[in-house]
């Protein structure tokens, strides 16, 4: 049993923590952990509720690293909805990195939530977001670190209820044994119903989990695995049989009108460098282009666009609440959004002067007009990726990818002509009916695109990315076979050899990873024991190429007596039962079968129903569920102010800002600190001066950055702001926007010289290290020190060059005065190791705080 933390912290964002706070004590160990800000939980817009004010506590769990999970906007939506409910507190928890996992096991600490650092097993409900099959082992890690049994059948009333949602629940069977319940489809309404039923169950005085699950199973979109039994025929095919006549299938939950759906306008701003480090607003959900390989295009039907006025209002509110400089408009195909050009125009009119760039992460060749590309590049050229999927027109028709080669060429050529220098293209290998000619067409298309030139006559760079096709459930291609590992490797090698050329970069997804993903996407309940065996063999972060342990996985399959190829490399008969048949995603299985037959027969394309006749896929009832398209943008108005940008200054001045970096803020890396300040300044409405060029940056400069883990009472930065900004107002407004541990003290036009001397206080806890006093008495100022610069260069300094004084501050602290001129600096940690003989491990346990800087050089 783990030793549990008992810490709940509810201080406001701008409180200035000291070393004596509960939160500080609980986080001391993070100084020795890689990227410690992953575990702080003190982000701006994070919601903290006191345990005394809530009756239901929900842990929103993401089975991947913090920087991946914080980029998933579905988690932010659920966080917003749950915390809007009275008596409900939702907190976040992410999979710990390997070093953090090792520390938790070694120290017998439990995995804890971010907001209150509460052990996971003290929550009432734990909800996992299952976005990717190769995260499943991380899910087991999180449960194990929380002392929660893996199997739902082994958990009793004293354990949290463990549920899941996300696209992987469209085939829940491989992980069914681990969950009490799973949500299929849109979660906005379902999560509120789950909470309501939980309160009713709790008020009844019941401790019986069965009674709660019986309440939940009547909610549309909720799957309770224990209420279904898996049976296998002589061929090994699984059929799922309901235990109750009233509960035989699970219908996907669907949100019909996005304008009425809750959406966070104050999203949490992650620390560090998340995968998507920008504001994201969902402009539409669903796609009816009908690509036959695309699971998302089937799972999220029909197309439901959020009104452009609503999108604009959300952007205005969220940009003000976050300080982001980048806005991403999300959907499965953003360039298909009906009002994309007028929406982009209004956003640029409002935000171009504030250097807010807008990106469209999902672009479709043929829908990118010159007007749209011109709007995208207005602030800076954001990323540009298109997905032809297949090289030949024949194969694009087979997969119902309704774009032509001329459209691809015109789109890429237009981007090059408008100044883009790099275009990324995505292809798949192993699509049904693929031939050598189709592979060769990828090569030919790449070279045709490479010949296109920009306005200066320079050719653009083409980056080709290729992955092995995976036949996913609930698609027309769910009956197809996946390439064998040998076939994938051969086709990738063939492409690699032929795409070796200047200006073309070729990348591919590890085919072993694709194979494993395919097994889990198409598997059944017999894979549960495989997952447990793989975890025991050390499998973690299987979606990361540097962590995937294929040998351990194959041994796990052998341990469980499961043949992985049974799920993967054979084509499935259209009449055989599928493990996911009891999950009704609202798309008729007959429609999928007809699309599969059309693909094999190459008998024609299926048009996008949003622009023409209904294709009778079965999703729409045309009452509560129907396509929602917006073709016009209403005139400006509404509750949100659409006034012109505040940043209209033409003259700027430099100000020097002094601040302290204490408590949990010491765990920020320098680049994290820069981002924290820039976004705080933007939220505070401080008009910043920007650089010129391709990617404008705020004019802000920091003095010598501190290493992660070190505190300071006296840090400085110089910023260029509008002349109208008063220094006293800047201090007040900026402090209101800073996270715990950062506090601005002064702001002045008096720009002081670069500090030449810094005083550090080194605290050793209860006692000074043995022999330290004698080391001070025998200090040799002629001693050589070897210092590795941030760029990895080795330089040698004598102690006399950098050490001005060292003395005892009290019985357990030392004051060290070091030079901090460029080229004549050494970190206090290096001095302790090289001059005073402290070990690396001992240095990690000391507290180091910069307490003073001065421009005067006087040797004491």
DOTI-726272 format. One line per 8 residues: for each residue x, y, z of C-alpha. Coordinates in steps of 0.5 Angstrom, whole numbers. Layout:
! DOTI-726272
X Y Z | ...
//
This chain:
! DOTI-726272
0 0 0 | 3 7 -2 | 4 12 3 | -1 18 1 | -1 25 1 | -6 29 5 | -5 36 2 | -11 40 -1
-8 47 -4 | -13 53 -6 | -9 59 -6 | -11 64 -11 | -7 65 -18 | -3 71 -16 | -1 69 -8 | 6 69 -7
8 63 -4 | 14 62 1 | 18 56 3 | 13 54 9 | 7 53 5 | 4 46 5 | 4 46 -3 | 12 48 -3
13 42 2 | 9 37 -2 | 13 39 -9 | 20 39 -6 | 22 33 -10 | 20 36 -16 | 27 39 -17 | 30 33 -19
25 31 -24 | 25 32 -31 | 20 38 -33 | 17 39 -26 | 12 44 -29 | 8 38 -31 | 6 36 -24 | 5 43 -21
-2 44 -23 | -2 52 -22 | -3 54 -29 | -7 60 -30 | -15 58 -31 | -14 52 -27 | -20 51 -23 | -19 49 -15
-25 47 -11 | -25 46 -3 | -26 39 -2 | -31 42 4 | -35 45 -2 | -36 39 -6 | -39 32 -6 | -37 29 -12
-30 29 -14 | -28 27 -21 | -21 26 -24 | -20 27 -31 | -15 22 -33 | -11 22 -39 | -6 16 -41 | 0 20 -44
5 26 -42 | 2 32 -40 | 4 36 -46 | 0 31 -50 | -6 31 -46 | -6 38 -45 | -7 39 -52 | -13 35 -52
-19 40 -52 | -24 35 -51 | -21 34 -44 | -22 42 -43 | -29 41 -45 | -31 36 -40 | -27 40 -35 | -31 46 -36
-37 42 -36 | -36 39 -29 | -33 44 -26 | -40 48 -28 | -44 43 -24 | -45 45 -17 | -42 40 -11 | -38 37 -17
-30 38 -17 | -26 36 -23 | -19 35 -23 | -13 33 -28 | -8 28 -28 | -4 25 -33 | 1 19 -34 | 8 21 -31
14 20 -35 | 18 15 -33 | 23 18 -28 | 17 21 -25 | 14 14 -24 | 20 11 -22 | 20 16 -16 | 13 15 -14
15 7 -14 | 21 8 -10 | 18 13 -5 | 12 10 -4 | 8 16 -6 | 1 15 -10 | 0 18 -17 | -4 25 -15
-8 30 -19 | -6 37 -21 | -10 42 -18 | -10 39 -10 | -5 34 -11 | -10 29 -8 | -8 21 -9 | -12 18 -15
-16 13 -11 | -19 18 -6 | -23 21 -12 | -31 18 -13 | -30 17 -21 | -24 17 -25 | -25 18 -32 | -20 16 -38
-20 19 -45 | -18 14 -49 | -16 17 -56 | -10 12 -58 | -10 5 -57 | -2 5 -56 | -4 9 -49 | -7 3 -46
-1 1 -42 | 0 8 -39 | -8 7 -36 | -5 1 -32 | 1 5 -30 | -4 10 -27 | -9 5 -24 | -3 1 -21
1 7 -18 | -6 9 -15 | -7 2 -11 | -13 1 -15 | -15 -6 -18 | -14 -6 -26 | -20 -11 -27 | -27 -8 -25
-29 -14 -22 | -24 -14 -17 | -26 -7 -15 | -31 -6 -9 | -35 0 -6 | -29 3 -3 | -25 4 -10 | -27 10 -15
-32 8 -21 | -27 8 -27 | -30 10 -33 | -27 12 -40 | -29 16 -46 | -26 18 -53 | -26 15 -60 | -23 8 -58
-29 6 -54 | -32 5 -61 | -29 -2 -60 | -29 -2 -53 | -28 -10 -52 | -20 -10 -52 | -20 -6 -45 | -28 -8 -43
-25 -12 -37 | -22 -5 -34 | -28 -1 -34 | -34 0 -30 | -37 4 -36 | -35 7 -42 | -38 13 -46 | -39 12 -53
-40 19 -57 | -40 26 -55 | -40 27 -48 | -43 34 -47 | -50 32 -45 | -48 25 -42 | -43 27 -37 | -48 31 -34
-53 25 -34 | -48 21 -31 | -47 26 -25 | -54 27 -24 | -55 19 -23 | -49 19 -19 | -52 24 -14 | -59 20 -14
-55 13 -12 | -51 17 -7 | -57 20 -4 | -61 13 -4 | -55 11 1 | -53 5 -3 | -46 2 -3 | -48 -3 -9
-44 -1 -15 | -49 -5 -19 | -54 -1 -17 | -50 5 -20 | -49 2 -26 | -56 0 -27 | -58 7 -27 | -52 9 -32
-54 4 -37 | -60 7 -39 | -57 14 -41 | -56 14 -48 | -48 13 -50 | -47 9 -44 | -44 2 -44 | -43 -2 -38
-39 -8 -40 | -41 -13 -35 | -48 -13 -37 | -45 -16 -44 | -42 -23 -45 | -37 -25 -50 | -38 -32 -53 | -33 -35 -58
-35 -40 -64 | -31 -45 -67 | -27 -41 -71 | -25 -36 -65 | -30 -30 -67 | -33 -26 -62 | -40 -25 -61 | -42 -20 -55
-49 -23 -52 | -53 -18 -48 | -55 -20 -41 | -61 -16 -41 | -67 -16 -46 | -68 -9 -45 | -60 -7 -46 | -58 -10 -52
-54 -5 -56 | -51 2 -54 | -53 8 -58 | -48 13 -60 | -49 20 -56 | -49 26 -60 | -49 33 -59 | -54 36 -65
-53 44 -64 | -46 46 -62 | -48 53 -61 | -52 50 -55 | -46 46 -52 | -42 48 -47 | -35 51 -49 | -29 53 -45
-28 61 -46 | -23 61 -40 | -18 54 -42 | -13 52 -38 | -6 55 -40 | -1 49 -40 | 6 50 -38 | 12 48 -42
11 46 -49 | 5 42 -51 | 4 39 -57 | -1 44 -59 | 1 51 -56 | -4 55 -58 | -12 57 -57 | -16 52 -60
-23 53 -62 | -28 48 -65 | -31 51 -71 | -35 44 -73 | -36 37 -71 | -36 31 -76 | -35 31 -84 | -39 28 -89
-34 27 -95 | -34 20 -94 | -27 18 -94 | -28 10 -94 | -22 9 -89 | -23 15 -84 | -26 13 -78 | -27 20 -75
-31 21 -81 | -36 16 -79 | -36 17 -72 | -37 24 -72 | -43 25 -77 | -47 29 -79 | -43 36 -80 | -45 41 -75
-42 47 -75 | -42 52 -70 | -44 59 -72 | -39 64 -74 | -41 69 -69 | -41 64 -64 | -34 62 -66 | -32 70 -66
-34 71 -59 | -31 65 -56 | -24 67 -60 | -25 74 -57 | -26 72 -50 | -21 66 -50 | -16 70 -53 | -17 75 -47
-17 70 -42 | -11 66 -44 | -6 71 -48 | -4 66 -54 | -1 69 -60 | -4 63 -64 | -11 61 -65 | -13 54 -69
-19 53 -72 | -21 46 -71 | -25 41 -75 | -24 35 -79 | -23 39 -85 | -23 47 -83 | -23 49 -90 | -30 46 -91
-33 51 -86 | -38 54 -89 | -36 61 -87 | -29 60 -87 | -27 66 -91 | -31 72 -87 | -29 69 -81 | -22 69 -82
-23 76 -85 | -26 79 -78 | -21 75 -74 | -15 79 -78 | -19 85 -78 | -19 85 -70 | -13 81 -69 | -7 83 -74
-5 89 -70 | -4 84 -64 | 0 79 -68 | -5 74 -67 | -4 68 -72 | -9 64 -74 | -8 57 -77 | -13 52 -80
-10 45 -78 | -14 41 -83 | -14 43 -90 | -16 40 -96 | -13 41 -103 | -19 44 -107 | -22 48 -102 | -16 53 -101
-17 59 -105 | -12 65 -106 | -16 69 -101 | -16 64 -96 | -9 63 -96 | -7 71 -96 | -11 71 -90 | -7 66 -86
-1 69 -88 | -3 76 -86 | 1 75 -79 | 5 70 -80 | 5 63 -85 | 3 58 -80 | 4 50 -82 | 1 48 -88
-1 40 -89 | -5 37 -94 | -7 29 -94 | -7 26 -101 | -7 20 -98 | -6 16 -104 | -1 18 -110 | -6 16 -116
-13 18 -118 | -15 11 -119 | -14 9 -111 | -16 16 -109 | -23 14 -112 | -23 7 -109 | -22 11 -102 | -27 16 -104
-22 22 -103 | -26 27 -107 | -20 31 -110 | -16 31 -116 | -9 31 -118 | -10 38 -121 | -13 41 -115 | -7 38 -111
-2 41 -116 | -6 48 -116 | -6 48 -108 | 1 47 -107 | 3 51 -113 | -1 57 -110 | 2 56 -103 | 9 57 -106
7 63 -110 | 4 66 -104 | 11 65 -100 | 11 59 -97 | 17 55 -97 | 15 48 -94 | 9 44 -95 | 8 37 -92
4 32 -95 | 1 25 -92 | 0 19 -95 | -2 11 -93 | 1 5 -96 | -3 -2 -96 | -10 1 -98 | -15 -4 -101
-13 -6 -108 | -6 -2 -108 | -1 -4 -113 | 6 -2 -115 | 3 3 -120 | 0 7 -114 | 6 7 -110 | 10 9 -116
5 15 -117 | 7 18 -110 | 14 18 -112 | 11 22 -119 | 7 27 -115 | 12 28 -110 | 17 30 -116 | 12 34 -120
10 38 -114 | 18 39 -112 | 18 43 -119 | 14 48 -117 | 17 55 -115 | 16 61 -111 | 15 68 -113 | 23 69 -113
24 63 -117 | 26 58 -112 | 23 51 -111 | 20 49 -105 | 21 44 -100 | 17 38 -100 | 16 33 -94 | 13 27 -95
10 23 -89 | 7 16 -90 | 4 11 -85 | 1 4 -86 | -6 4 -87 | -10 1 -81 | -17 -2 -82 | -21 1 -77
-28 -1 -74 | -34 2 -76 | -31 4 -83 | -33 1 -90 | -26 -2 -90 | -27 -5 -83 | -27 -12 -87 | -20 -11 -90
-14 -14 -88 | -8 -10 -86 | -1 -11 -89 | 4 -16 -86 | 10 -13 -82 | 14 -15 -88 | 10 -12 -93 | 10 -6 -90
17 -5 -89 | 18 -7 -96 | 14 -2 -99 | 17 3 -94 | 24 1 -97 | 22 2 -104 | 19 9 -103 | 25 11 -99
30 9 -104 | 26 13 -110 | 25 19 -106 | 32 21 -104 | 33 27 -107 | 34 35 -106 | 28 38 -103 | 24 32 -101
24 29 -94 | 21 22 -93 | 19 20 -86 | 15 14 -84 | 11 11 -78 | 14 5 -75 | 10 -1 -78 | 11 -5 -72
7 1 -69 | 2 1 -74 | 1 -7 -73 | 0 -6 -66 | -5 -1 -67 | -9 -5 -72 | -9 -11 -67 | -12 -6 -61
-17 -3 -66 | -20 -9 -68 | -19 -14 -62 | -24 -17 -57 | -24 -19 -50 | -18 -24 -51 | -13 -18 -51 | -14 -16 -44
-10 -21 -41 | -5 -19 -47 | -5 -12 -44 | -4 -14 -37 | 2 -19 -39 | 5 -13 -43 | 5 -8 -37 | 8 -13 -33
14 -14 -38 | 15 -6 -38 | 11 -4 -44 | 10 4 -43 | 9 10 -48 | 8 5 -54 | 6 10 -58 | 13 14 -57
18 11 -62 | 23 11 -57 | 19 7 -52 | 16 2 -56 | 18 -5 -54 | 16 -10 -59 | 20 -16 -56 | 16 -15 -50
9 -15 -53 | 11 -21 -57 | 12 -24 -51 | 6 -22 -48 | 2 -25 -54 | 5 -31 -53 | 4 -31 -45 | -3 -30 -46
-4 -35 -52 | -6 -30 -57 | -4 -30 -64 | -4 -23 -66 | -5 -24 -74 | -12 -27 -72 | -14 -20 -71 | -10 -16 -77
-8 -20 -83 | -14 -23 -86 | -20 -20 -89 | -26 -21 -86 | -32 -24 -89 | -38 -19 -89 | -43 -24 -86 | -38 -25 -80
-40 -22 -73 | -35 -17 -71 | -33 -15 -64 | -36 -8 -64 | -43 -10 -67 | -47 -8 -61 | -44 -1 -61 | -49 3 -65
-45 9 -68 | -52 11 -72 | -48 9 -79 | -52 3 -82 | -48 -3 -83 | -51 -4 -89 | -49 3 -92 | -42 1 -90
-42 -5 -93 | -45 -2 -100 | -39 3 -99 | -34 -3 -99 | -37 -6 -105 | -37 0 -109 | -29 1 -107 | -27 -6 -109
-31 -6 -115 | -29 1 -117 | -36 3 -118 | -36 10 -117 | -36 16 -112 | -40 18 -106 | -42 25 -106 | -41 29 -100
-49 30 -97 | -48 37 -94 | -48 39 -101 | -53 35 -105 | -58 29 -104 | -58 25 -97 | -54 18 -98 | -58 15 -93
-52 13 -88 | -57 12 -82 | -55 18 -78 | -60 23 -79 | -67 23 -77 | -68 31 -79 | -71 32 -72 | -66 33 -67
-60 30 -72 | -59 33 -78 | -53 37 -82 | -52 44 -79 | -48 49 -84 | -47 56 -84 | -47 60 -91 | -47 67 -88
-44 71 -83 | -48 76 -79 | -46 83 -78 | -42 85 -72 | -46 85 -66 | -48 81 -60 | -46 82 -52 | -38 81 -54
-35 88 -55 | -31 88 -62 | -28 94 -61 | -21 96 -65 | -15 93 -62 | -12 96 -56 | -5 96 -59 | -5 102 -63
1 105 -61 | 6 108 -66 | 12 110 -60 | 15 105 -55 | 19 106 -49 | 24 101 -45 | 22 99 -38 | 26 95 -33
22 90 -29 | 24 87 -23 | 21 81 -20 | 22 75 -16 | 21 67 -17 | 20 63 -11 | 16 57 -9 | 13 53 -15
15 58 -20 | 23 56 -19 | 21 49 -23 | 20 53 -29 | 25 53 -34 | 27 59 -38 | 23 58 -44 | 17 57 -40
18 63 -36 | 19 67 -42 | 12 64 -45 | 9 65 -38 | 11 73 -38 | 9 74 -45 | 2 71 -44 | 1 75 -38
3 81 -41 | -2 80 -46 | -8 78 -42 | -6 85 -38 | -7 89 -44 | 0 91 -44 | 1 93 -51 | 8 90 -53
13 92 -59 | 14 86 -64 | 20 85 -68 | 20 85 -76 | 20 79 -80 | 17 72 -82 | 16 71 -75 | 15 77 -70
17 76 -63 | 15 81 -57 | 21 85 -55 | 23 82 -48 | 30 81 -46 | 32 77 -39 | 38 77 -35 | 42 71 -34
37 66 -34 | 37 61 -27 | 37 54 -28 | 31 50 -26 | 30 49 -19 | 33 55 -17 | 29 61 -13 | 31 68 -14
29 75 -10 | 32 79 -15 | 31 78 -23 | 30 83 -28 | 28 84 -35 | 27 89 -40 | 21 90 -44 | 19 95 -50
12 97 -49 | 7 103 -51 | 9 110 -49 | 2 110 -46 | 3 105 -41 | 5 107 -34 | 10 103 -30 | 6 103 -23
0 101 -27 | 4 95 -31 | 6 92 -24 | -1 92 -21 | -4 89 -28 | 2 84 -29 | 1 81 -22 | -6 80 -23
-4 75 -28 | 2 71 -26 | 2 64 -23 | 4 62 -16 | 11 64 -14 | 12 70 -19 | 11 77 -17 | 13 84 -20
16 89 -15 | 18 95 -19 | 18 97 -26 | 22 103 -28 | 25 107 -34 | 31 107 -31 | 35 101 -34 | 41 99 -30
47 96 -32 | 48 88 -33 | 49 85 -26 | 56 84 -25 | 55 80 -18 | 50 76 -15 | 49 73 -8 | 46 66 -7
44 63 -1 | 45 56 0 | 40 52 5 | 42 45 7 | 36 44 12 | 38 42 19 | 46 41 18 | 51 43 14
55 38 10 | 60 34 14 | 67 38 12 | 64 44 9 | 67 49 14 | 74 46 13 | 73 46 6 | 71 54 7
78 55 11 | 82 51 6 | 79 54 -1 | 84 55 -6 | 82 61 -11 | 87 58 -16 | 83 52 -17 | 81 51 -24
74 49 -25 | 71 46 -32 | 64 49 -34 | 60 47 -40 | 56 52 -43 | 49 52 -45 | 51 50 -52 | 56 45 -50
62 48 -50 | 68 47 -45 | 71 53 -41 | 76 53 -36 | 76 58 -30 | 80 59 -24 | 76 60 -17 | 79 67 -17
75 69 -23 | 68 68 -21 | 68 67 -13 | 68 74 -10 | 66 72 -3 | 63 66 1 | 61 66 8 | 56 62 13
49 66 14 | 47 62 20 | 48 55 22 | 45 51 16 | 46 56 11 | 51 59 6 | 52 66 2 | 56 65 -4
57 72 -8 | 59 70 -15 | 61 74 -22 | 55 74 -27 | 58 78 -32 | 57 74 -39 | 63 69 -40 | 65 69 -33
59 66 -29 | 58 59 -26 | 52 56 -23 | 52 55 -16 | 51 48 -16 | 57 47 -20 | 61 51 -15 | 58 46 -10
60 40 -13 | 67 42 -16 | 70 47 -10 | 66 44 -4 | 66 37 -6 | 59 36 -6 | 56 30 -9 | 51 30 -15
45 27 -11 | 47 32 -5 | 47 38 -9 | 39 36 -11 | 37 36 -4 | 40 43 -2 | 35 50 -3 | 39 55 -7
36 62 -8 | 39 69 -11 | 38 74 -6 | 41 80 -9 | 45 83 -15 | 49 89 -16 | 53 92 -22 | 59 94 -17
65 89 -17 | 68 89 -10 | 72 83 -7 | 70 82 0
//
